[in-house]
Amino acid sequence: MLETSARLLRLLSLLQTPRDWSGAELATQLEVDVRTVRRDIDKLRTLGYPVHASAGAAGYRLGAGAKLPPLLLDDEEAIAVAMGLRTAAGGTIAGIEESSLRALGKLEQVLPSRLRHRVTALQEATVAVPAGGPRVDPDTLTAIAAAIRDRHRLRFDYRTHEGETSRRTTEPHRLVHTGRRWYLTGWDVDREDWRTYRVDRLTPRIPTGPRFTPRAAPDAAEFVSHGVTTAPYRYRARITLLASAERAAERIAPTVGVLEAVDAETCVLHTGADSLDAIAFYTAGFGFEFRVIEPAELVARLRELAGMLGRAAG
């Protein structure tokens, strides 16, 4: 049986998982009786931890209090948090580098030796390529996330690719992160259509708008992937790849194009670029045989490039 102090820490750890615990379940986990669990719950409350008890068999849950309780992490959780903080320090959200490093320093200071060695090995073996996209203000992200959570219309100033600024009102649906950029998907109230917005180009206006009832929405990841790979560009292309969609997806990132399965051996790549040469060379670089469906200009340019490369090889 665990001693009282160790048992309280174990109880606190169990209550931090996102679920309700019955008194009997906690008693089994702690190897005590239900009366002891009740006494330990009262001790946690005396220490300032808001343990809520629901009616019936649902049981106990740790609520949000006035102070942050000690987070009790298992080995894998601690390593995941450490690597996440290290990644955040060089990520696409502006202004959190210093706070991420401070938090990482605190975590590494208390890590057991066996875990510190694993985290160090991971860090030494990993090289991060600096994010090439623009940075996003964390306050903007949290404002958007709060509007999505509370189902409030979001009003913001938006700067287009051409540099023009306009006022937008949207029913925000989801934030999507591609690894380089953050996007917001939402129903544009004035245009009465689903739209994608670059988060680094918008400035929220306070206060937010009235509450709204969510409507049926497209898959946010697919919607953004389609928007960022075709809509903004001068040329849009459909290309048949002589490879299954699953095999093609191993080499083609969602930010490059949208893959549409045809059969077990072929798929169609929907993509775009401002240059025909760009489409030609990165499609050839995937290493698959391919056939251009459209546009006709791309077919003509491929013939020109094939002649040029043939003469260079000869």
Buried (B, 14 or more C-beta within 10 A) or exposed (E): EEEEEEBBEBBBBBBBEEEBBBBEBBBEBBEBEBEBBBEBBEBBBEEEBEBBEEEEEEBBBBEEEEEEBEEBBEEEEBBEBBBBBBEBBEBBBBEBBEEBBEBBEEBBEEBEEEBBEBBEEEBEEEEEEEBEEBBBBEEBBEBBBBBBEEBBBBBBEBBEEEEEEEEBBBBBBBBBBBEEBBBBBBBBBEEEEBBBBBBBBBEBBEEBBEEBEEEEBEEBBEBBBBBBBBEBBEBBBBBBBEBBBEBBBEEBEBEBBBBEEEEEEBBBBBBBBEEBEBBBEBBEEBEBEBEBBEBEEBEEBBEEBEEEEEEEEE
